[in-house]
Amino acid sequence: MTQEKKSSHQDTKASQDAAAGTETGSASSSMKQSTRKEKVASSSIPEKQNTPTSSEKKPGGCRQCAGWLFVLVLILLGCLAGGGYWYWLQLQGIHDQIGRVKAQMDQESASLTRKLTHVMEQSKLTDSRLKEVQVGLENAEERQTQLQEAVQALHTEMNKGRFQGWRVSESSYLLHIANDRLYLARDVDGAVMALKAADQRLREVGDPSLLSVRTAIADEIGQLQIVPKIDFAGLSAQLISLQKRVGDLTLLSPRIKQGHAAEDSEQNMSDHGDSDSSRLEQVGQRFVDSLRDLVKIRHKDGQEIQFLPADQRVYLSQNIRLKLEVARLSLLQRNDALFHQSLAIVLDWLKQYYRQDQVYQALEHQIQELQKVQLIFRAPDISGSGKLLQSWLEKQESAMQQNSLGESGAQTTGETQ
């Protein structure tokens, strides 16, 4: 009984160990174990009833133990085989799962690689676009700077254009003044000064297109500088001086004949010893006698002019002064014919009615020098520069009108679009 209990206990323990070793055994192995337990239980019941003696049981018990051990070994082997098979199945499943996971990971890795490549490409594209945007911003900043500079330059140019227009207009006005001074007032120096002032204004403008105008002005200044200059102020002063010196001239008077003068001198020498009263009487008598023979004044052409009475001498000097004043006025008016005509009349009157002493000779010489002066003025043509400048102004005005029309047309087109 003890052995049976031990064997049953061992069997149960072995089954429990096998069951513990193979927690997930198959259903067939569990059914076999239950069947074996039933057989053991059925065989143990009669053994209890017919229990032999110890001497009788030993041979059969050893055999039985060996059978049970064999069965147990078979069970263990079966359990091991089942466990190994199960473990193999588990390993195979794990390997399959690992393969699937690996394939999935490979797919995900490839997908991630593709995504990473796409992201890198997008990043590169974004970087290139960012660089393009940066370049565009830099270009926009440069354009903005250029636009600001262009606006500033345009503003400066507009102000400069206004200043230049004012300077050019002033130069045109000065050219008109130069022509008026030359042709109306016959003032060469004034015309030269006006031309130089006009050239200075054009130089301040600094426009190369005005070079032809400045060249024409330079030529006109050169032509005026070779025109003979007349000292009108000095000549006028000389005529005024002549008017004042007319009163210093001596009118012609009767002359005593040379024969009477010789007799008088001899008589005076012979009567040196007479008294003074007798000599005075003799001189007075002789003077009265000599009045009968008046000295006759003749022109070079042979015409005789009688001695002027005292009341007409004043009118003669006044007429000479008036003629000299007429000559001075004709000088200021650049009237060459009237100037020389007045001087010729004065010189003729001096020769007819005045004694040719030193005062007379000085006045005659001065009048003859004045007659050498030529007041005929041959003015050069200085209108070319003014015409060129006027043409330049017309071209500028036409260009400005065309620009304004173009801008208005562009604005109209933009509004229509």
C-alpha positions in Angstrom: 0.0 0.0 0.0 2.8 2.3 0.9 4.5 1.6 -2.3 1.3 2.1 -4.2 0.7 5.3 -2.4 4.3 6.3 -3.1 4.0 5.3 -6.7 0.7 7.0 -7.0 2.1 9.9 -5.3 5.1 9.9 -7.5 2.9 9.5 -10.5 0.8 12.3 -9.4 3.9 14.4 -8.7 5.3 13.5 -12.1 2.1 14.4 -13.8 2.0 17.6 -11.8 5.6 18.3 -12.8 4.8 17.5 -16.4 1.8 19.6 -16.2 3.9 22.4 -14.6 6.6 22.0 -17.3 4.0 22.0 -20.0 1.5 24.6 -18.9 0.3 25.0 -22.4 0.4 21.3 -23.4 -1.9 19.9 -26.0 -5.4 18.5 -25.1 -4.4 14.9 -26.1 -1.6 14.7 -23.5 -4.0 15.8 -20.8 -6.6 13.2 -21.8 -4.0 10.5 -21.7 -3.0 11.5 -18.2 -6.6 11.3 -17.0 -7.1 7.9 -18.5 -3.9 6.6 -16.8 -5.1 7.9 -13.5 -8.4 6.0 -13.8 -6.5 2.8 -14.6 -4.3 3.2 -11.6 -7.3 3.9 -9.4 -9.1 0.8 -10.7 -6.1 -1.4 -10.2 -5.4 -0.1 -6.8 -8.9 -1.1 -5.5 -8.5 -4.9 -5.8 -4.9 -4.7 -4.7 -6.1 -3.4 -1.5 -8.5 -6.2 -1.2 -6.1 -8.9 -2.2 -2.9 -7.7 -0.8 -0.2 -10.4 -0.9 2.6 -10.7 1.6 5.8 -8.9 1.3 7.5 -11.9 -0.1 5.0 -12.2 -2.8 4.9 -8.6 -3.9 8.6 -7.8 -4.5 9.0 -9.3 -8.0 5.8 -7.7 -9.3 6.4 -4.4 -7.7 9.8 -3.9 -9.3 8.3 -4.6 -12.6 5.5 -2.3 -12.0 7.9 0.5 -10.9 9.9 -0.1 -14.1 6.8 0.2 -16.2 5.7 3.3 -14.4 9.2 4.8 -14.9 9.0 3.8 -18.5 5.6 5.4 -18.9 6.8 8.4 -17.0 9.8 8.7 -19.3 7.5 8.4 -22.3 5.3 11.0 -20.8 8.3 13.3 -20.1 9.5 12.7 -23.6 6.1 13.4 -25.0 5.9 16.5 -22.9 9.4 17.5 -24.0 8.5 16.8 -27.6 5.3 18.7 -27.2 7.0 21.5 -25.4 9.8 21.5 -28.0 7.2 21.6 -30.7 5.3 24.3 -29.0 8.6 26.2 -28.4 9.5 25.7 -32.0 6.1 27.0 -33.0 6.5 29.9 -30.7 10.0 30.6 -32.1 8.7 30.2 -35.6 5.9 32.7 -34.8 8.4 35.0 -33.2 10.6 34.7 -36.2 7.7 35.4 -38.5 6.6 38.3 -36.3 10.2 39.5 -36.3 10.3 39.2 -40.1 7.0 41.0 -40.4 8.2 43.7 -38.0 11.5 43.9 -39.8 9.7 44.2 -43.1 7.4 46.7 -41.7 10.3 48.6 -40.2 12.1 48.4 -43.5 9.0 49.7 -45.2 8.7 52.4 -42.6 12.4 53.1 -42.9 12.1 53.4 -46.6 9.1 55.6 -46.2 10.9 57.7 -43.7 13.9 57.8 -46.0 11.7 58.9 -48.8 10.0 61.4 -46.6 13.3 62.6 -45.3 14.6 62.9 -48.8 11.5 64.8 -49.8 11.8 66.9 -46.7 15.5 67.6 -47.5 14.5 68.4 -51.1 11.7 70.7 -49.8 14.3 72.2 -47.4 16.7 72.8 -50.2 13.9 74.2 -52.3 12.8 76.4 -49.4 16.4 77.5 -48.9 16.7 78.4 -52.6 13.4 80.2 -52.4 14.5 81.9 -49.3 17.6 83.0 -51.0 15.6 84.2 -54.0 13.4 86.1 -51.6 16.4 87.6 -49.9 17.9 88.5 -53.3 14.5 89.9 -54.2 14.4 91.9 -51.0 17.9 93.2 -51.6 17.0 94.1 -55.2 13.9 95.8 -53.9 15.9 97.7 -51.4 18.4 98.7 -54.1 15.5 99.7 -56.4 14.0 101.7 -53.6 17.3 103.4 -53.0 17.7 104.0 -56.7 14.1 105.4 -56.9 14.8 107.7 -53.9 18.0 108.8 -55.6 16.1 109.3 -58.9 13.4 111.3 -57.2 16.0 113.4 -55.4 17.9 113.9 -58.6 14.6 114.7 -60.4 13.8 117.2 -57.7 17.2 118.7 -58.0 17.1 118.7 -61.7 13.7 120.4 -61.6 15.1 123.1 -59.3 18.2 123.3 -61.5 16.0 123.5 -64.6 14.1 126.4 -63.1 17.3 128.0 -62.2 18.8 127.3 -65.7 15.6 128.6 -67.4 15.9 131.8 -65.4 19.5 132.1 -66.3 18.9 131.5 -70.0 16.1 134.0 -70.0 18.3 136.6 -68.4 21.0 135.9 -71.0 18.5 136.4 -73.8 17.4 139.7 -72.3 21.1 140.8 -72.0 21.6 139.9 -75.7 18.7 142.2 -76.6 20.2 145.0 -74.5 23.5 144.5 -76.3 21.8 145.0 -79.7 19.9 148.1 -78.4 23.1 149.7 -77.1 25.0 149.0 -80.3 22.3 149.9 -82.9 20.3 152.6 -81.1 22.8 154.3 -78.8 25.9 153.3 -80.8 27.6 152.4 -77.5 30.2 149.8 -78.3 31.5 149.5 -74.7 27.9 149.0 -73.4 27.2 146.3 -76.0 30.5 144.5 -75.1 29.6 144.6 -71.4 26.1 143.2 -72.1 27.5 140.4 -74.3 30.0 139.4 -71.6 27.2 139.4 -68.9 25.1 137.1 -71.2 28.0 134.7 -71.7 28.6 134.6 -67.9 25.0 133.5 -67.3 25.3 130.8 -69.9 28.5 129.6 -68.3 26.7 129.3 -65.0 24.0 127.1 -66.7 26.7 124.7 -67.8 24.6 123.1 -70.6 26.8 121.7 -73.4 24.0 122.4 -76.0 24.6 126.1 -75.4 28.1 125.9 -76.7 27.2 127.2 -80.1 25.5 130.3 -78.5 28.6 131.0 -76.4 30.8 130.7 -79.5 28.7 133.2 -81.4 28.8 135.6 -78.4 32.7 135.3 -78.3 32.8 136.1 -82.1 30.6 139.1 -81.6 32.7 140.4 -78.7 35.8 140.1 -80.9 34.1 142.0 -83.7 33.1 144.8 -81.4 36.6 145.1 -79.9 38.1 146.0 -83.3 35.6 148.7 -83.9 37.4 152.2 -83.7 36.5 153.8 -80.3 35.7 157.5 -80.1 36.2 159.5 -77.0 32.8 161.2 -77.1 33.2 162.7 -73.6 36.7 164.1 -74.4 35.5 165.6 -77.7 32.5 167.1 -76.0 34.7 168.7 -73.4 36.9 170.2 -76.2 33.9 171.8 -77.8 32.8 173.3 -74.5 36.3 174.6 -74.0 36.2 176.2 -77.5 32.9 177.9 -76.7 34.5 179.5 -73.6 37.7 180.6 -75.5 35.8 182.4 -78.3 35.8 185.6 -76.1 39.6 185.6 -76.1 39.8 186.1 -79.9 40.6 189.5 -81.3 38.5 191.0 -84.0 40.1 192.6 -87.0 40.6 196.4 -86.7 41.8 199.2 -89.2 45.6 199.4 -89.9 47.7 202.5 -90.5 49.6 202.5 -93.8 53.3 201.8 -93.5 54.3 205.1 -95.3 52.5 207.2 -92.8 53.9 205.1 -90.0 57.5 205.7 -91.2 56.9 209.5 -91.6 55.5 209.6 -88.1 58.5 207.8 -86.7 60.9 210.2 -88.5 58.9 213.2 -87.4 58.9 212.0 -83.9 62.6 211.5 -84.0 63.2 215.1 -85.3 60.8 216.7 -83.0 62.3 215.0 -80.0 63.0 218.2 -78.3 59.4 219.7 -78.7 57.1 219.7 -75.8 54.7 216.9 -75.0 51.6 218.8 -75.8 52.7 219.6 -79.3 53.6 215.9 -79.9 50.2 214.8 -78.7 48.5 217.2 -81.0 50.5 215.9 -83.9 49.8 212.3 -83.1 46.1 213.0 -82.9 46.0 214.8 -86.2 47.9 212.0 -87.9 45.5 209.4 -86.4 42.5 211.3 -87.8 44.1 211.4 -91.2 44.8 207.7 -91.1 41.2 206.9 -90.4 40.4 207.9 -93.9 42.3 205.0 -95.3 40.7 201.9 -93.7 42.3 198.6 -94.0 40.3 196.2 -96.2 39.9 192.5 -95.1 39.9 189.9 -97.9 39.1 186.2 -98.0 41.3 183.8 -99.8 38.8 183.7 -102.6 39.2 187.4 -103.0 35.9 188.6 -101.6 36.1 191.8 -99.6 34.5 192.1 -96.1 34.1 195.4 -94.5 35.0 196.0 -90.9 32.1 194.9 -88.5 30.5 197.5 -86.5 30.6 197.3 -82.7 27.0 196.2 -82.3 27.5 193.2 -84.6 30.6 191.9 -82.9 28.6 190.5 -80.0 26.3 188.6 -82.4 29.3 187.1 -84.2 30.7 185.6 -81.0 27.3 184.2 -80.0 26.8 182.7 -83.4 30.2 181.0 -83.2 29.3 179.6 -79.7 25.9 178.3 -81.1 27.7 176.5 -84.0 30.1 174.9 -81.6 27.1 173.8 -79.4 25.4 172.3 -82.6 28.7 170.4 -83.3 28.7 169.1 -79.7 25.1 167.9 -80.0 25.7 166.3 -83.4 28.7 164.5 -81.8 26.5 163.0 -79.1 24.0 162.0 -81.7 26.8 160.5 -83.9 25.7 162.8 -86.8 28.9 163.0 -88.8 27.6 165.3 -91.5 26.2 167.9 -89.2 29.3 167.7 -86.9 31.7 168.5 -89.7 29.5 171.1 -91.3 29.2 173.1 -88.0 33.0 173.0 -87.5 33.6 174.2 -91.1 31.3 177.2 -90.6 33.1 178.1 -87.3 36.5 177.9 -88.9 35.3 180.0 -91.8 34.0 182.7 -89.5 37.2 182.8 -87.5 39.2 183.3 -90.7 36.9 186.1 -91.9 36.5 188.2 -88.7 39.3 187.5 -86.3 43.0 188.4 -86.1 45.3 185.4 -86.6 47.2 185.7 -83.4 48.3 182.9 -81.1 44.9 182.4 -79.6 43.4 182.2 -83.1 46.0 179.7 -84.2 45.4 177.5 -81.1 41.6 177.5 -81.8 42.2 176.8 -85.5 44.5 173.9 -84.8 42.0 172.4 -82.3 39.1 172.7 -84.7 41.1 171.2 -87.5 41.9 168.2 -85.3 38.2 167.8 -84.5 37.5 167.8 -88.2 39.6 164.7 -88.6 37.3 162.7 -86.3 34.9 160.4 -88.3 31.6 159.7 -86.6 30.4 157.4 -89.3 29.6 154.2 -87.3 29.7 150.8 -89.1 28.3 148.4 -86.5 28.9 144.7 -86.9 26.1 142.2 -86.8 25.7 140.9 -83.3 22.2 139.4 -83.7 23.4 135.9 -84.4 23.8 134.8 -80.8 20.3 136.1 -79.9 18.8 134.1 -82.8 20.6 130.9 -81.8 19.5 131.3 -78.1 15.9 131.9 -79.2 16.0 128.8 -81.3 17.4 126.8 -78.3 14.6 128.1 -76.1 12.0 127.1 -78.7 13.4 123.6 -78.9 13.4 123.2 -75.1 9.8 124.4 -74.9 8.8 122.0 -77.6 10.5 119.1 -75.9 8.8 119.9 -72.6 5.4 120.0 -74.3 6.0 116.6 -75.9 7.0 115.1 -72.5 3.9 116.5 -70.9 1.7 115.0 -73.7 3.5 111.6 -73.3 3.0 111.5 -69.6 -0.7 112.5 -69.9 -1.2 109.8 -72.5 0.5 107.2 -70.3 -1.7 108.1 -67.4 -4.8 107.9 -69.6 -3.8 104.4 -70.8 -3.1 103.2 -67.2 -6.5 104.5 -66.1 -8.2 102.7 -69.0 -6.5 99.4 -68.2 
